[in-house]
Amino acid sequence: MFQTDHGVFSRKEVDAGSRLLVESIPAQSGGMMLDLGCGYGAVGIGLAVSMPDLIIWMVDINVRAVELARYNAKLNLVDTRVQIIQSDGCSEIPDDLRFDAIALNPPIRAGKSVVFDLYEEAKSHLRDGGVLYVVIQKKQGAASSEKRLAELGFDVLLMAKDKGYRVYACKKKNSFD
């Protein structure tokens, strides 16, 4: 259950891309994950509910979205396992913090340069061997995203596809590779 409001993405219901992203991320026991661009919390909270041993950071640039995510974390009883902060991308995340996984439903309407910058920021906050999970519609640039992620040095695997959406698992190579 989620509280939403005007001014946040997909306020009427959890969008199909976010739903597919949550359903596609394999269960993890322990570790840390980042929900990059969390909105009102559908992805991060959904993962926290289904993976109780996971610690999740959630960030969004939108102040109202962050307020709603905090409220929704309490509503779904995961507020003790999530850290929710306002941040433009990864700018407010400590430089030395590395995640085992990052989930991203990129803000396509912000433009390709913003989306590609988020891919780079995500890579810098993944531990070696960590995985960036990205959902994107085929008609909104899935092919160019897949190409850019490979150019950044990720091993890119198409994990799932449904109703025009693609979920990619992008593994960060070890520094010694």
Buried (B, 14 or more C-beta within 10 A) or exposed (E): EBEBEEEBBBBEEBBBBBBBBBEBBEEBEEBBBBBBBBBBBBBBBBBBEEBEEBBBBBBBBBEBBBBBBBBBBEBBEBBEBBBBBBBEBBEEBEEEEBBBBBBBBBBBEEEBEEBBBBBEBBBEBBBEEBBBBBBBBEEBBBEEBBEBBEEBEBEBEEBBBBEEBBBBBBBBEEEEE
